[in-house]
Amino acid sequence: MAAKKSEISREERREERREDKLEREQKDVVDRAAPRTPVIYEVVRTTGEEEMERPAVSLWWSGLAGGLSISFSLFAQSVIQTHLPDAAWAPLVRDFGYPLGFLMVILGRQQLFTENTITMVLPVMAKPSLAGFGAMGRVWGIILAANLAGTLLAAAFCSFAPVLEPDVRDAMLAIAAHAMDKTWAEMFFQAITAGFLMAALVWLLPAAEGGQFFVIVAMTYLIAISGAAHIVAGSIESFMLVLNGSMDVGHLLGGFIVPALLGNIVGGTVLFAVISYAQVMKEI
């Protein structure tokens, strides 16, 4: 009888060990698996809801900081440019400076208009209402105005304060002139690309975990080398040209701000956000 009980006890211990092993393996599968699409959607949507509930003053100062920080993209490109020869491959190296401003903004949790073209839209699409569209428009307006105010301050500082070496400022103006030398249609359609890539960047970050740095660099570097138009990062370039007398205000508004803004919204909202919502609307 005792031997039989001992055999049963050993069998129970073996069964417990098998169950423990199975639980550990299942936990490993969950830990190693990428988040499911509905989970990513919920993270981005929740972020949008939280941002829409923030006080206007908080959004303004965070957006202003974002505009100032994004200006370092052009600064970094210009510094690198001054050390490169006049070669066909030089822009590929120079544009490694472009992600710097985005890293400062995104990792520093500052507000950037193009990030919000997807985060704000998803909660509104989930529960469409006039109040939701109004809240989204309020946040968009505050952040865009604050971003542009920040880049304008940065452009004025770089143009009138003795803070830059002459060759660095010349490089900034040369990069800016090349970026603004586009027709209305070219600016609009290239801005669609930038808007889509920025929305994709926001979508990828929840699954990136420790790789957020590389995701930001990869996506924004692609924006730079493709010549895509970003309403905020490009505004420092256009403001520099206006303040230095190389562009008039009419071209600033009609040739850059309007087409770039519309293109970014179409790329980030009409295309990416709608597609992202369509993936999960039957699952959420």
Summary of the structure (lengths in Angstrom):
residues: 284
radius of gyration: 24.4
end to end distance: 56.7
largest distance: 100.9
contacts: 971
relative contact order: 0.14
helix: 82%
strand: 0%
